[in-house]
């Protein structure tokens, strides 16, 4: 059996991975997506091909013979974006770490080196596979040389394979004649100009008929169509140049050793460490764990499994200033405790025998009276302990989040890498796989112990550098005065939960089912047939083909039936209006009527989880279930709030900030007109309409006010003229005029927003009024869309973030006042700018006063914060 060599076009595959897959960055801010994509493609091909030899060819960043010709003729070549350029050396470093042979050569492109190696290897009787995204390489295909071209779409990669036969079948020409095709039609991606007016179809016809550009030129008078004949006559020199540019040199003087290219074990210790540094967690499973360097840290891990030893250990811990902890627990059970007394003295205490979970949590609560406890997630700790205030704890997860709010998760191994001089620790996935703590407890208490020790070590060792970083960044106050107190506020809200009438929820679901069935029949009648309304493909065919409704937009997979498309058609098309209502109601039923019913607990209440470290702006989010996303636009959506009710003897008080983000904008921009309007309690949207449309205040129509309202709130969110035109169903020019007139009316706002963008470009981040930072790396992107997104973020994050800070301060102050004054009323829900208090009936006056005082006093702005308050026997009534 012949030996096989796999040759990879390095820049081409890296380029394809960069554009075909989402960009990734690690915690150090390095762009890594192209490298990750390259490795995934390479591993797949290696598994399929099983070659004996492997070589990756790269271009050098210096002019080649072909570049010089092109530059002399055309002037410039398209460069790579900076986010990709920085990944080329990273890619080469990774391949070197894996022991993969790489080649490059001054004066020659990677194509030339691949062509040279392909011909040499074929001459030695080898089977050759070339992996590239460049169709130029099809000219190298033979019965022994296979060209594989990956194609990435929507994150999925498929691969086309070409020997001589497949090239002829697809392109109707032989592999060498691919050069002739390129000479005629050109290739912009490869800087091959071709000749004007000749596309692929005409070029193919000419080469099939004449074999080469020279022969076609010799028979010029016979060439058809006339346009092609004239182009070939007038631009023959361009075709000759293009042929030169498209021809791969298969005889470059490359020095090459097959022995150096023999494929060995790619999964080396060096590659393992690099994968960890780049945070390619999904690739680490490919490595034998023996590849990882031996960790001396585990020599500092000890297991304490008896009660008398634990008593001595807790007594010793009480003498420290800070300890690191890792409570291994789920909602119902504690499995063990990691305890770090020093960086080299870390213990694991399994919850077994007399050393129960209850015992461990009780001792941990007692420790809080003597030492500061550092943990990854203090709120999770509060579920099992009796820690009472911020003076007892340090929350590592929140500290790391404030320093970099763009990450999707905050793990101890990431924190160790970032704040402990780049040390690499095994992740939870490496130690426990995808097992829950309960499964891991059953499988191996030892591995659970190692995990607990690593986490406890990290939260102790990284506390000081994270604290220093928070102070240096000016966010120590945000951490100590807003986020850390909020942990206790949210913990109380989660523990209380909110009462739900299960029977009413069931009845609401049945009501929805009836209306959904009615809508189904209406839609079928109007369509003239039954079909799957939930299938976008079937729906598109019915609406835009069978019914012939104009305005359809066809995509690769069929007609788009996205909400924005349908909403424009709904006013004129009753069936579309019914479909939109059907979609809303089926979502309501599945997500809320059925979904909420499944999470009502034994106490008759839903206990949502409130997250502090999810959004980049600082807003709180709600999950399991999400109670912040209950629809309010349609009455049937609002009705679901009727099932949320207070306990007997209580009512709901609902307090909502009025236009908080516009008030924040007025304060932060210092715009006198906007500030004065708020001070005079004017209708802001009517005033804006008056200013923008140059009409008297009392003559503003309702439509003009609505449009002005869209502009007001759009400005807060950095809306573009395109976005505003979509919102108001007006032309882009009209929308641009609205925005321009708005800024003429409020010039300080324009200065403020432009200043935020400049600030973001200069510093790399923007800040809220309280000092919370929001990094904006997109401002430095070479991609226009990314930069535009970054500008919108730079404009709206300080406003949204400040509003989020204010509501958090208000929540903390309300929670503390209710406790301090010994009231039985409790804060149970927060939805963006709204607080819901389950209020004891005889405490209504006191709680109303507290809400007004603490929400209005949460921040001192140039304009007064206003609070709308309502009460009711259900959330629906209170809202």
Buried (B, 14 or more C-beta within 10 A) or exposed (E): EEBBBBBBBBBBBBBBBBBBBEBBBBBEEBBBBBBBBBBBBBEBBBEEBEBBBBBBBBBEEEBBBBBEBBEEBEEEEEEBBEBBEBBBEBBBBBBBBBBBBBBBBEBBBBBBBBBBBBBBBBEEEBBBBBBBBBBBBBBBBBEBBBBBBBEBEEEEBEBEEBBBEBBBEEBEBBBBBBBBBBBBBBBEEBBBBBBEBBEEEBBBBBBEEBBBBBEBBEEEEEBEEEEBBBBBEEBBEBBBBBBBBBBBBBEBEBEBEBEEBBBEEBBBBBBBBBBBBBBBBEBBEBBEEEBBEEBEBEEBBBBBBEEEBBBEBBEBBBEBEBBBBBBBBEEEEBBBBBBBBEBEBBBBBBBBEEBEBEBBBBBBBBBBEBBBBBBBBBBBBBBBBEBEEBEBBBBBBBBBBBBBBEBEEBBBBBBBBBBBEEEBBBBBBBBBEEBEBEEBBEEBBEBBBBBBBBBBBBBBBBBEBBBEBBEEBEBBBBBEBBBBBBBBBBBBBBEBBBBBBEEBBBEBBEBBBEBBEBBBEBBBEBBEEEBEBEEBEBBBBBBBEEBEBEEBEEEEEBBBBEEEBBBBBBEEBEBBBBBBBBBBBBEBBEBBBBBBBEBBEEEEBBBBBBBBBBBBBBBBBBEEBBBBEBBEEEEBBBBBBBBBBBBEEBBBBBBBBEBBBBBBBBBBBEBEBBBBBBEEEBBBBBBBBBBBBEEEEEEBEEEBBEBBBBBBBBBBBBBBBEBBBBBBEBEBEBBBBBBEBBBEBBEBBBBBBBBBBEBBBEEBBBBBBBBBBBBBBBBBBEEEEBBBBBBBBBBBBBBBBBBBBBBBBBBBBBBBBBEEEEBBBBBBBBBEBBBBBBBBEEBBEBBBEBBEBBBBEBBEBBBEBBBEBEBBEBBBBBB
